[in-house]
Amino acid sequence: MSKDDTAGQQEITQMIERLRAGDLRALARAISVVEDGGAGAVDLLAACRVSQGNALRIGVTGPPGAGKSTLVDQMARSLSAEGQRVSVIGVDPSSPYTGGALLGDRIRMQGFAAEANVFIRSMASRGALGGVARATADVCTVMEAAGRQTILIETVGVGQDEVDVIGIADVTVLVLMPGMGDEVQSLKAGVMEIADIFVVNKSDRGGAELVEQEIVAMQALNLAHSEWVPPVIRTFALTGEGVPELMKTIRECAELKRTRRTRVGNASTARGLRLDHLGVAVKSIAKARGFYEALGLTVAHEETVEYERVKTAMLPLGETRIELLEPTEEDSMIAKFLTKRGEGLHHIAVRVEDVDSMFSSLTAQGMRLASDSIRVGAGGHRYFFVHPASTGGVLLEIVGEATPPGEK
Protein backbone atom coordinates (compact mmCIF):
# COMPACT_ATOMS: atom_id res chain seq x y z
CA MET A 1 0.00 0.00 0.00
CA SER A 2 1.42 3.38 -1.05
CA LYS A 3 1.84 6.34 1.29
CA ASP A 4 -1.08 8.09 -0.44
CA ASP A 5 -3.32 5.05 0.07
CA THR A 6 -2.32 4.83 3.72
CA ALA A 7 -2.99 8.53 4.28
CA GLY A 8 -6.35 8.24 2.53
CA GLN A 9 -7.35 5.28 4.67
CA GLN A 10 -6.36 7.12 7.84
CA GLU A 11 -8.43 10.12 6.77
CA ILE A 12 -11.47 7.91 6.20
CA THR A 13 -10.97 6.20 9.56
CA GLN A 14 -10.80 9.56 11.31
CA MET A 15 -13.91 10.77 9.48
CA ILE A 16 -15.86 7.65 10.51
CA GLU A 17 -14.82 8.16 14.13
CA ARG A 18 -16.03 11.77 13.98
CA LEU A 19 -19.30 10.63 12.38
CA ARG A 20 -19.93 8.17 15.19
CA ALA A 21 -19.20 10.92 17.72
CA GLY A 22 -21.95 13.07 16.20
CA ASP A 23 -19.70 15.65 14.53
CA LEU A 24 -22.02 17.54 12.14
CA ARG A 25 -19.11 19.02 10.18
CA ALA A 26 -17.78 15.55 9.51
CA LEU A 27 -21.24 14.45 8.41
CA ALA A 28 -21.54 17.38 6.00
CA ARG A 29 -18.07 16.70 4.61
CA ALA A 30 -18.71 12.98 4.18
CA ILE A 31 -21.95 13.66 2.31
CA SER A 32 -20.16 16.06 -0.03
CA VAL A 33 -17.51 13.44 -0.82
CA VAL A 34 -20.13 10.82 -1.59
CA GLU A 35 -22.41 13.16 -3.53
CA ASP A 36 -19.59 14.44 -5.73
CA GLY A 37 -18.26 10.92 -6.29
CA GLY A 38 -14.70 12.11 -5.91
CA ALA A 39 -11.57 10.34 -4.75
CA GLY A 40 -12.21 8.23 -1.69
CA ALA A 41 -15.99 8.07 -2.14
CA VAL A 42 -16.02 4.28 -2.68
CA ASP A 43 -13.80 3.59 0.34
CA LEU A 44 -15.78 6.01 2.49
CA LEU A 45 -19.06 4.33 1.57
CA ALA A 46 -17.62 0.91 2.32
CA ALA A 47 -16.54 2.11 5.76
CA CYS A 48 -19.94 3.69 6.38
CA ARG A 49 -21.71 0.41 5.56
CA VAL A 50 -19.72 -1.33 8.28
CA SER A 51 -20.90 1.30 10.79
CA GLN A 52 -24.36 1.71 9.25
CA GLY A 53 -27.37 1.67 11.53
CA ASN A 54 -30.95 0.78 10.76
CA ALA A 55 -32.69 4.13 10.42
CA LEU A 56 -36.32 4.48 9.41
CA ARG A 57 -36.35 6.10 5.97
CA ILE A 58 -39.51 8.06 5.19
CA GLY A 59 -40.07 9.30 1.65
CA VAL A 60 -42.30 12.36 1.27
CA THR A 61 -43.39 12.99 -2.31
CA GLY A 62 -46.13 14.77 -4.20
CA PRO A 63 -46.82 17.55 -6.71
CA PRO A 64 -45.34 21.06 -6.41
CA GLY A 65 -47.14 23.34 -3.96
CA ALA A 66 -48.64 20.57 -1.84
CA GLY A 67 -46.71 21.73 1.22
CA LYS A 68 -44.14 18.94 1.44
CA SER A 69 -41.39 21.11 2.96
CA THR A 70 -43.65 22.51 5.66
CA LEU A 71 -44.94 19.04 6.48
CA VAL A 72 -41.39 17.62 6.64
CA ASP A 73 -40.44 20.51 8.93
CA GLN A 74 -43.27 19.56 11.33
CA MET A 75 -42.38 15.86 11.15
CA ALA A 76 -38.76 16.66 12.03
CA ARG A 77 -39.91 18.80 14.97
CA SER A 78 -42.11 15.98 16.24
CA LEU A 79 -39.29 13.44 16.04
CA SER A 80 -36.75 15.80 17.60
CA ALA A 81 -39.13 16.45 20.50
CA GLU A 82 -39.02 12.70 21.15
CA GLY A 83 -35.23 12.88 21.42
CA GLN A 84 -34.56 11.27 18.07
CA ARG A 85 -31.59 12.17 15.87
CA VAL A 86 -33.18 13.14 12.56
CA SER A 87 -31.80 13.89 9.11
CA VAL A 88 -33.68 15.60 6.29
CA ILE A 89 -32.71 15.22 2.64
CA GLY A 90 -34.41 17.85 0.48
CA VAL A 91 -34.01 17.14 -3.23
CA ASP A 92 -34.44 20.29 -5.29
CA PRO A 93 -34.24 21.15 -8.99
CA SER A 94 -30.75 21.94 -10.25
CA SER A 95 -29.54 25.37 -11.24
CA PRO A 96 -28.89 25.46 -15.00
CA TYR A 97 -25.79 27.56 -14.28
CA THR A 98 -24.06 25.97 -11.28
CA GLY A 99 -25.74 22.56 -11.07
CA GLY A 100 -26.50 23.21 -7.40
CA ALA A 101 -29.82 23.02 -5.57
CA LEU A 102 -32.01 25.79 -6.95
CA LEU A 103 -34.45 26.26 -4.06
CA GLY A 104 -32.65 25.03 -0.93
CA ASP A 105 -34.85 23.41 1.70
CA ARG A 106 -32.47 24.55 4.44
CA ILE A 107 -33.61 28.12 3.79
CA ARG A 108 -37.20 27.07 4.51
CA MET A 109 -36.22 25.17 7.68
CA GLN A 110 -34.01 27.69 9.46
CA GLY A 111 -35.64 26.98 12.80
CA PHE A 112 -33.29 24.01 13.29
CA ALA A 113 -30.07 26.00 12.92
CA ALA A 114 -29.07 25.55 16.58
CA GLU A 115 -30.51 22.07 17.04
CA ALA A 116 -27.97 19.23 16.83
CA ASN A 117 -30.71 16.58 16.73
CA VAL A 118 -31.81 17.71 13.26
CA PHE A 119 -29.47 17.79 10.26
CA ILE A 120 -30.80 19.15 6.95
CA ARG A 121 -29.14 18.65 3.59
CA SER A 122 -30.31 20.06 0.27
CA MET A 123 -29.35 18.01 -2.78
CA ALA A 124 -29.58 19.00 -6.42
CA SER A 125 -31.38 16.52 -8.66
CA ARG A 126 -28.57 16.99 -11.23
CA GLY A 127 -30.78 15.93 -14.10
CA ALA A 128 -32.11 12.74 -12.48
CA LEU A 129 -35.73 12.24 -13.51
CA GLY A 130 -37.00 9.97 -10.73
CA GLY A 131 -37.74 12.68 -8.16
CA VAL A 132 -34.56 12.05 -6.15
CA ALA A 133 -30.85 12.61 -6.79
CA ARG A 134 -28.69 9.71 -7.93
CA ALA A 135 -26.65 9.80 -4.72
CA THR A 136 -29.64 9.85 -2.35
CA ALA A 137 -29.33 6.20 -1.29
CA ASP A 138 -25.59 6.62 -0.60
CA VAL A 139 -26.22 9.79 1.42
CA CYS A 140 -28.73 7.82 3.52
CA THR A 141 -25.98 5.28 4.21
CA VAL A 142 -23.66 8.03 5.46
CA MET A 143 -26.39 9.47 7.67
CA GLU A 144 -27.09 6.07 9.19
CA ALA A 145 -23.39 5.63 9.90
CA ALA A 146 -23.59 8.93 11.79
CA GLY A 147 -26.25 7.47 14.07
CA ARG A 148 -29.30 9.15 12.57
CA GLN A 149 -32.40 7.24 13.65
CA THR A 150 -34.92 8.65 11.15
CA ILE A 151 -34.25 10.05 7.67
CA LEU A 152 -36.88 12.17 5.95
CA ILE A 153 -36.47 12.26 2.15
CA GLU A 154 -38.38 15.05 0.42
CA THR A 155 -38.49 14.61 -3.35
CA VAL A 156 -38.63 17.21 -6.07
CA GLY A 157 -42.23 18.23 -6.85
CA VAL A 158 -43.23 15.21 -8.91
CA GLY A 159 -45.67 14.08 -11.59
CA GLN A 160 -46.67 10.64 -12.79
CA ASP A 161 -43.34 8.91 -13.36
CA GLU A 162 -41.07 10.16 -10.58
CA VAL A 163 -41.22 7.10 -8.33
CA ASP A 164 -37.57 6.32 -7.52
CA VAL A 165 -38.11 7.14 -3.83
CA ILE A 166 -39.89 3.79 -3.39
CA GLY A 167 -36.54 2.03 -3.81
CA ILE A 168 -34.91 4.10 -1.06
CA ALA A 169 -37.59 4.72 1.58
CA ASP A 170 -39.12 2.21 3.99
CA VAL A 171 -42.42 4.11 3.97
CA THR A 172 -43.61 6.41 1.18
CA VAL A 173 -45.97 9.30 1.97
CA LEU A 174 -47.77 10.99 -0.93
CA VAL A 175 -48.87 14.57 -0.17
CA LEU A 176 -51.82 16.07 -2.05
CA MET A 177 -53.90 19.18 -1.47
CA PRO A 178 -57.32 20.48 -2.46
CA GLY A 179 -57.75 23.11 -5.12
CA MET A 180 -55.22 21.83 -7.68
CA GLY A 181 -57.71 20.41 -10.16
CA ASP A 182 -58.28 16.70 -10.56
CA GLU A 183 -55.27 15.55 -8.53
CA VAL A 184 -56.09 11.86 -8.39
CA GLN A 185 -56.81 11.49 -12.09
CA SER A 186 -53.64 13.34 -13.07
CA LEU A 187 -51.35 11.31 -10.82
CA LYS A 188 -52.81 7.84 -10.40
CA ALA A 189 -51.10 6.38 -13.46
CA GLY A 190 -47.78 6.41 -11.64
CA VAL A 191 -46.93 8.00 -8.32
CA MET A 192 -50.35 7.27 -6.76
CA GLU A 193 -49.55 3.58 -6.92
CA ILE A 194 -46.42 3.74 -4.75
CA ALA A 195 -47.99 5.47 -1.75
CA ASP A 196 -48.07 3.68 1.60
CA ILE A 197 -49.91 6.64 3.14
CA PHE A 198 -51.90 9.45 1.52
CA VAL A 199 -51.83 12.89 3.11
CA VAL A 200 -54.34 15.58 2.19
CA ASN A 201 -52.46 18.68 3.34
CA LYS A 202 -53.85 22.22 3.68
CA SER A 203 -57.02 20.53 4.88
CA ASP A 204 -58.38 23.87 6.07
CA ARG A 205 -59.21 24.61 2.46
CA GLY A 206 -62.49 23.64 0.90
CA GLY A 207 -62.36 20.45 -1.12
CA ALA A 208 -60.24 18.36 1.26
CA GLU A 209 -63.09 15.93 1.79
CA LEU A 210 -63.54 15.54 -1.98
CA VAL A 211 -59.86 14.67 -2.48
CA GLU A 212 -60.13 12.06 0.29
CA GLN A 213 -63.23 10.57 -1.32
CA GLU A 214 -61.46 10.34 -4.69
CA ILE A 215 -58.54 8.47 -3.14
CA VAL A 216 -60.83 6.03 -1.35
CA ALA A 217 -62.78 5.48 -4.58
CA MET A 218 -59.55 4.79 -6.46
CA GLN A 219 -58.53 2.20 -3.87
CA ALA A 220 -61.90 0.48 -4.19
CA LEU A 221 -61.18 -0.05 -7.90
CA ASN A 222 -57.92 -1.79 -7.11
CA LEU A 223 -58.55 -5.52 -7.14
CA ALA A 224 -55.28 -6.36 -5.38
CA HIS A 225 -55.72 -7.04 -1.69
CA SER A 226 -52.96 -6.84 0.91
CA GLU A 227 -52.50 -6.55 4.64
CA TRP A 228 -52.00 -2.78 4.32
CA VAL A 229 -54.53 -0.49 2.66
CA PRO A 230 -52.96 2.99 2.38
CA PRO A 231 -54.89 5.25 4.77
CA VAL A 232 -55.79 8.88 4.06
CA ILE A 233 -54.76 11.42 6.70
CA ARG A 234 -55.62 15.11 6.70
CA THR A 235 -53.02 17.59 7.89
CA PHE A 236 -52.56 21.33 8.21
CA ALA A 237 -48.78 21.56 8.17
CA LEU A 238 -48.58 25.23 9.15
CA THR A 239 -49.92 24.39 12.62
CA GLY A 240 -48.83 20.75 12.82
CA GLU A 241 -52.42 19.51 12.89
CA GLY A 242 -52.60 15.83 11.96
CA VAL A 243 -48.83 15.26 12.21
CA PRO A 244 -48.99 13.07 15.38
CA GLU A 245 -51.51 10.80 13.65
CA LEU A 246 -49.32 10.72 10.56
CA MET A 247 -46.20 9.69 12.52
CA LYS A 248 -48.17 6.98 14.36
CA THR A 249 -49.41 5.60 11.04
CA ILE A 250 -45.92 5.68 9.51
CA ARG A 251 -44.57 3.59 12.38
CA GLU A 252 -47.42 1.08 12.04
CA CYS A 253 -46.72 0.73 8.32
CA ALA A 254 -42.97 0.35 8.86
CA GLU A 255 -43.51 -2.33 11.50
CA LEU A 256 -45.86 -4.28 9.24
CA LYS A 257 -43.36 -4.14 6.39
CA ARG A 258 -40.54 -5.24 8.69
CA THR A 259 -42.62 -8.16 9.98
CA ARG A 260 -43.55 -9.19 6.45
CA ARG A 261 -39.90 -9.20 5.38
CA THR A 262 -38.72 -11.29 8.34
CA ARG A 263 -41.69 -13.64 8.67
CA VAL A 264 -40.58 -17.28 8.87
CA GLY A 265 -42.90 -19.53 6.88
CA ASN A 266 -40.69 -22.45 5.85
CA ALA A 267 -37.11 -23.71 5.78
CA SER A 268 -36.01 -21.34 3.01
CA THR A 269 -37.31 -18.17 4.63
CA ALA A 270 -35.77 -19.30 7.90
CA ARG A 271 -32.43 -18.42 6.31
CA GLY A 272 -33.76 -15.07 5.17
CA LEU A 273 -34.06 -16.03 1.50
CA ARG A 274 -36.42 -14.16 -0.78
CA LEU A 275 -36.63 -13.38 -4.47
CA ASP A 276 -35.01 -10.01 -5.17
CA HIS A 277 -35.33 -9.63 -8.93
CA LEU A 278 -35.26 -11.29 -12.35
CA GLY A 279 -32.56 -10.05 -14.73
CA VAL A 280 -33.65 -10.01 -18.38
CA ALA A 281 -31.09 -9.38 -21.14
CA VAL A 282 -32.42 -7.19 -23.96
CA LYS A 283 -30.91 -5.54 -27.03
CA SER A 284 -32.76 -2.29 -26.34
CA ILE A 285 -34.39 -1.16 -23.10
CA ALA A 286 -36.30 1.50 -25.02
CA LYS A 287 -38.02 -1.17 -27.11
CA ALA A 288 -38.45 -3.81 -24.40
CA ARG A 289 -39.97 -1.56 -21.74
CA GLY A 290 -43.05 -0.98 -23.91
CA PHE A 291 -44.32 -4.49 -23.23
CA TYR A 292 -43.88 -4.24 -19.47
CA GLU A 293 -45.48 -0.81 -19.36
CA ALA A 294 -48.43 -2.28 -21.31
CA LEU A 295 -48.79 -4.72 -18.40
CA GLY A 296 -49.07 -1.77 -16.05
CA LEU A 297 -45.49 -1.77 -14.71
CA THR A 298 -43.50 1.45 -14.48
CA VAL A 299 -39.75 1.95 -14.84
CA ALA A 300 -38.70 3.29 -11.46
CA HIS A 301 -34.99 3.78 -12.08
CA GLU A 302 -32.47 3.65 -14.91
CA GLU A 303 -28.73 3.52 -14.38
CA THR A 304 -25.54 2.67 -16.26
CA VAL A 305 -23.17 0.43 -14.28
CA GLU A 306 -19.81 1.29 -15.78
CA TYR A 307 -17.73 -1.64 -14.52
CA GLU A 308 -20.35 -4.16 -15.67
CA ARG A 309 -20.72 -2.23 -18.97
CA VAL A 310 -24.48 -2.48 -18.81
CA LYS A 311 -27.45 -0.14 -18.70
CA THR A 312 -30.24 -1.21 -16.33
CA ALA A 313 -33.91 -0.34 -15.95
CA MET A 314 -35.81 -1.38 -12.79
CA LEU A 315 -39.52 -2.22 -12.92
CA PRO A 316 -40.96 -2.83 -9.40
CA LEU A 317 -43.30 -5.82 -9.21
CA GLY A 318 -44.79 -6.27 -5.74
CA GLU A 319 -41.92 -6.83 -3.33
CA THR A 320 -39.58 -7.81 -6.16
CA ARG A 321 -38.73 -6.30 -9.55
CA ILE A 322 -37.78 -7.03 -13.14
CA GLU A 323 -34.39 -5.69 -14.17
CA LEU A 324 -33.83 -5.06 -17.90
CA LEU A 325 -30.17 -5.30 -18.95
CA GLU A 326 -28.83 -3.64 -22.10
CA PRO A 327 -25.10 -3.91 -23.00
CA THR A 328 -23.14 -0.69 -23.47
CA GLU A 329 -20.13 -2.38 -25.10
CA GLU A 330 -19.86 -5.22 -27.61
CA ASP A 331 -17.56 -7.38 -25.48
CA SER A 332 -19.49 -7.01 -22.22
CA MET A 333 -20.98 -9.98 -20.36
CA ILE A 334 -24.54 -9.13 -21.42
CA ALA A 335 -23.48 -8.59 -25.05
CA LYS A 336 -21.85 -12.04 -25.13
CA PHE A 337 -24.98 -13.56 -23.59
CA LEU A 338 -27.16 -11.98 -26.27
CA THR A 339 -24.85 -13.23 -29.04
CA LYS A 340 -24.90 -16.78 -27.67
CA ARG A 341 -28.50 -17.14 -26.45
CA GLY A 342 -30.44 -14.13 -27.63
CA GLU A 343 -32.77 -12.03 -25.51
CA GLY A 344 -34.26 -13.63 -22.40
CA LEU A 345 -33.75 -14.48 -18.74
CA HIS A 346 -30.15 -13.78 -17.81
CA HIS A 347 -30.18 -14.42 -14.07
CA ILE A 348 -32.30 -14.85 -10.97
CA ALA A 349 -31.37 -12.82 -7.90
CA VAL A 350 -32.07 -14.07 -4.38
CA ARG A 351 -31.64 -11.81 -1.35
CA VAL A 352 -30.10 -13.23 1.83
CA GLU A 353 -29.67 -11.84 5.34
CA ASP A 354 -25.93 -12.63 5.54
CA VAL A 355 -24.20 -12.48 2.16
CA ASP A 356 -20.72 -13.04 3.69
CA SER A 357 -21.77 -16.26 5.41
CA MET A 358 -23.49 -17.48 2.25
CA PHE A 359 -20.37 -16.81 0.17
CA SER A 360 -18.22 -18.73 2.67
CA SER A 361 -20.74 -21.57 2.95
CA LEU A 362 -21.09 -22.13 -0.80
CA THR A 363 -17.34 -21.90 -1.28
CA ALA A 364 -16.76 -24.48 1.46
CA GLN A 365 -19.30 -26.82 -0.14
CA GLY A 366 -17.41 -26.70 -3.43
CA MET A 367 -20.07 -24.83 -5.37
CA ARG A 368 -18.81 -23.22 -8.55
CA LEU A 369 -19.00 -19.45 -8.20
CA ALA A 370 -18.88 -17.01 -11.08
CA SER A 371 -17.48 -14.31 -8.78
CA ASP A 372 -14.14 -14.46 -6.97
CA SER A 373 -15.33 -12.04 -4.29
CA ILE A 374 -18.32 -10.08 -3.04
CA ARG A 375 -18.84 -6.90 -5.03
CA VAL A 376 -20.68 -3.65 -4.32
CA GLY A 377 -23.34 -2.79 -6.90
CA ALA A 378 -25.70 0.05 -7.72
CA GLY A 379 -27.49 1.38 -4.65
CA GLY A 380 -24.81 -0.02 -2.35
CA HIS A 381 -26.03 -3.63 -2.28
CA ARG A 382 -23.40 -6.39 -2.01
CA TYR A 383 -23.59 -9.40 -4.31
CA PHE A 384 -21.88 -12.36 -5.97
CA PHE A 385 -22.84 -14.81 -8.73
CA VAL A 386 -23.14 -18.61 -8.67
CA HIS A 387 -22.26 -20.38 -11.94
CA PRO A 388 -25.07 -22.15 -13.85
CA ALA A 389 -23.12 -25.41 -13.51
CA SER A 390 -24.06 -25.49 -9.82
CA THR A 391 -27.64 -24.23 -10.07
CA GLY A 392 -29.20 -26.39 -12.77
CA GLY A 393 -28.57 -24.12 -15.72
CA VAL A 394 -29.33 -20.56 -14.60
CA LEU A 395 -26.97 -17.86 -13.40
CA LEU A 396 -27.89 -17.07 -9.77
CA GLU A 397 -27.10 -13.75 -8.11
CA ILE A 398 -26.88 -13.74 -4.32
CA VAL A 399 -27.70 -10.25 -3.03
CA GLY A 400 -27.09 -8.96 0.48
CA GLU A 401 -28.08 -5.85 2.39
CA ALA A 402 -25.70 -2.91 2.36
CA THR A 403 -25.10 -3.39 6.10
CA PRO A 404 -22.99 -6.41 7.08
CA PRO A 405 -25.02 -8.63 9.45
CA GLY A 406 -24.49 -7.95 13.13
CA GLU A 407 -23.55 -4.28 12.65
CA LYS A 408 -26.19 -1.89 14.02
N, C-alpha and C positions, 0 to 999 in steps of 0.2 A: 504494500500500500504506500503510495507516494505521500510526501509531506502535505500536499494540497488536499488529498483525500482524507488524511488524518485530521487536518485542521477543520475540514468541512464536517466530518463526523462529530468532532468535539463541539462545534457550533450547534449542530442539530441536537446533541445530547443536552447542552445547556439550555436551548430553547424549550425542549420538552420539560425539563425540570422547572423552568419558569412558568410554563403553561400549567403544570400540575399545582404550582403554588398560587395560582390565581392571578398572575401578572397580566393585566389587560394590554400592556404595550407589547408583550411577547405574543399574545393572542392576535393582535392586529397585524403584527409583523409576519407571523406564520401564515395568516390568511392571505396576505399580499403575495407571499412567495408561491403559495399554492395556486392562487387565482391567476397570477402572471405566467405560471408554468416555467419559471426560470430555473437556473442551476440549483440543484438541491431539492427541488420540489418532490421528486419521486422518493428520495430517501427520507425527507421530512414526513411525507404521507405514510410511508411504511412504519416509521417510528410512532406516528400518531395512532395507527391502527393497533399497535401493541398496547398503548395506553388508553384506547378508546373506551368510553363508557357505553351506556345503553339509554341514551336520552330519548324522550318522547318527541318525535318530529311531527309538527302540525302544519299542514299546508293550508294557506288561506288564499283562495283564488276567486275570480269573479270579474265582471265587466268594469270598465273605467267609471269612476264616480259613485261606486256602490258604498264607499266608506271603509274600504279594507284597512287602510293605514290607521284610521281612528279606532277601528275595532281591535286591530293588533295591539295598539297602544294600551287599550283597556285590558286586554288579555294579559299583556306583560305586567301591568300593574297588579292585577289579581294574583298572578303567580308569584311576583316578587313579595307581595304582602304575606304570602304563605312561607316565605323564607327560601324559595327556590332560586337557583342560579339560572337565569334565562338569557337566551340569545335570540336576536331577531335578525333575519336576513331579508332585506327589502330589495327585490329585483326591480330595477327601473329601466326605461328605455335608454339607449346609448346616445351620447352626443355625436352628431355627424362630424364634429371637428376634432374632439379629443378622444372619443371612444369611451369616455367616462359616464357615470350615472348622471342622467339628465335632470332628474327631479330631486333625488336625495331624501330618503325617508328619515334620515337622522335629523334633518331640518325640522320635520314635522313631529319629531318625538324628543324635543329638547328637554323635556321634564325629567329625563333620566340621566342628565349629564353628570350628576354627582352621586349616582347610585351604582355601586360596584356589582350588585346582583343582576343588573340588566346591561347587556352588551349589544349594541346595534351596529349592523354593517350594511351599507348600501352596496349593491353590486350592479354593474352594467350588464345588460343582456348580451351585448357584443354581437348582435346579429342573430342570436339563437331564437328560433321561432316557437319554442315549446312553452313559453311563459316563464321559464327560469333560465339562469345563466348556465353555461356548460360546466362550470366549476362548482355549482351549488352543492352537489353531493360530497365533493372533497372538502369543501368548507365546513359542512356539517361534521365530517370526521374530525377535523381540527378542533371544532368547538366541543365535541364530545370528549376529546383528549384533554381539554382544558377544564373538564368537570361540569360542563353545562348540563343541567337536568332536563330542560325543555327547550326546544328550538322551534321558533315560529318562522315559517317561510312564507313571505308575502310575494305573490307573483306579479308580473306586469299585468295591467288591465287586459283581460283576455277575451277572446271570442270562441268560436266553436272548436278549433283544433288544438289549442294550447293546453295540452293535458300532461306534460312531462312531470309535473309535480307529483302525480300518483306514484311514480317510480322512486320517489325520494322520501315522501312523507308517510308516516304511519296512519294518520287520519287526515282526510281532505275535507275542508270546509268551503262550501261554495256560497259566496255572499251576493245576494240580489237586493234590489230595492224597488219600491213602487214608483210609478211615474216615468218609466223609461221605455214605454211602449210594451210590446208583447215579448217580455223577457224570456219566458219559458220556450215559446215557439222559436225564437231566434237562437237559442243556445242549446236546446235539447239534443241536437244531432251530435254533439261532441262532449263538451265539458259538463253538461248536466249529468251525464252517465257515470262520471267518476266520483261524484260527491258521496261522502259518507254522512254528511250533515248539511242541510240547507239552512241558511240564515237569511231572513228577510230583515235587512237593516233599515234604519230611518223609518221605523214602524209607526212613528208619530204622524207620518203623512197618510193621506187618504189613499186607499188602494192596497194597503198591506194585506188585508184579508183576502183580496182577490188573487194576489200573487201566491199566497199560501194555498188557496183552493186549486189554482192551476197546477202547482207542484204535486199536490195530493192526487189530482186527477191523472196526471202523467204517470205517477207511480202505479195507479190502479190499472193502467194499460200495459204495464210491464208484466209479462207472464212468468218471469223468473222469480222464484221464491227463495229466500235465504233467511238466516237467523236474524239478520239486521236489516230493517227497513229504514232508510235514511229519514230521520225526523226533521221537522221544520220548526225552527226557533226564531222568534221575533226579538230583535234587539234595537236599542237606541244608543249607538256607540258614544255619542257626545256625553251622555250621563252615566254610561255603564249599565243601563237597564238591560237585563236579559243575559249579561255576561256570566254571572255565576251559574245559571242554568246551562249555558253553552259549555263551560268548562267541565261541569259534571257529566254532560252527555259525551264530550270528547273522551273523557277517561273511561266511561262505560264502553264506548266503541273500541278504544285501544285495548282494553282488557279482553273483550270478546275476540278481537283479531289475534291477540297473543295466545289465548286459549286454543283457538282454532288451529294455529300454526303448530302448537306443541302437543295437541291431543294425541294420545297413544291408542290406536285402534287395532294394530296387529304387529307382527314381528318386525316388519319393515319400518313402520313409523316409529317403533321403539328405538331405532337407531337414528331417528331424525331425518329419514329419507323422504323426499317429496319431489315431484316433477317440477323442474324449474322452467325449461323451455324446450322447444323443438327448433333445431337449426335447419333451414331449408336453403340450399344453394340455388341461386337464380342467375341468369345472364344479365337481367336488368331489373332492379328494384322498381323503377318507374312503371314498367309494364306489369310486373307480378302483383304489385300492391292493389291494382284495380280489382282483382278477383276477391281478395280478402276484404276490401272495403265494400264490395257488393254484398258480402256476408254480414256486414254491419260492424266489422272491426275497424279500428282507427289506429294509424301509425302514431305512436306516442313519442318516439325518439329516433332520430337518425344520427349516426356517428361513423366516422372513418377511423379504424384502428390501424395505425400506421405500421406497427411491427408485424401484424398479421396480414397486412396488405389486403384489407377487405373493408367494404362499406356495409354497415348493418342498418336495418330498420326493425324496430320493436313494435309488435302488435299485441297489446295485452289481451289475454283470453282467460277470464276468471282470475284464479290465483296463479296462473302460469302465463306464458306468452309464446307467440311464434316469432322467430328471429330470421328475417330474410338476409341472405349473405350474397353480396355481389363483389367479385374480385376487382381490385384496382390495378393489378399488374398481371401480365400473361403467365408468369412463372410462379404465381402464388399458390398456396395450398388449395384454395377454392377453385382457382382457374384449372388446376390439374384435375380436380375432382370432376368439374364440368366436362373437360375433354374426355375423360375416361368413362364416366357414367351418365353424363347429361344432367339436366336439372332434376332436383328431387331432395329427399331427406338426406342431410349431410351428417347430422349427429343428434343425439338425445342428451339433454343435460339434466342431471339429478343433483339436487341440493342436499348437502349433509350438514350436520351440526359441527363436526370436527374434521375439517379437510386434511389437517396434518396427520391425524391418527389414521384416516382412511388411506392416505398415500402410503404411510408406513406399513399398514396392514396388507394392502394389496401387493406391495413390493415384497414383503416377507413371504406371501403365499405364492410367489412366482408368477403373478399375473403380468402379462405383457403390457407395458405402459407406452403410450405414444408421446409422453412428456418426460423429460429427465428431471424436472423439478416443478414445484408449484409456482405458477405465474400470477401476476396481478393484472386484471383486465379492466375494461371500461367500467366506470362506476365504483372502482375499488375492490370488486369481488376477487377472490382468489380461486384458482382453478387448475386442473390438470386433465389430460385425456387418457383414456384406456383404449388400447388398440382393438380393432374389430376381431382380431384372432382370439381374444379372450372373452368377448361378449356375445358371440354368436352371429357376427357379421355386421354390427353397426358400431360406429365410433361413439363412445360414451364420454361425455364431459362430466367431471365431478366438480361441483361448484360449492364453495364455502362462503360463509359470511366474511365481511371485511375484518371483523374483530376475531383474533385467535381465541378459541374456547378457553374459558377460565379467567380471562382478563376482563374486569369490570371497571 
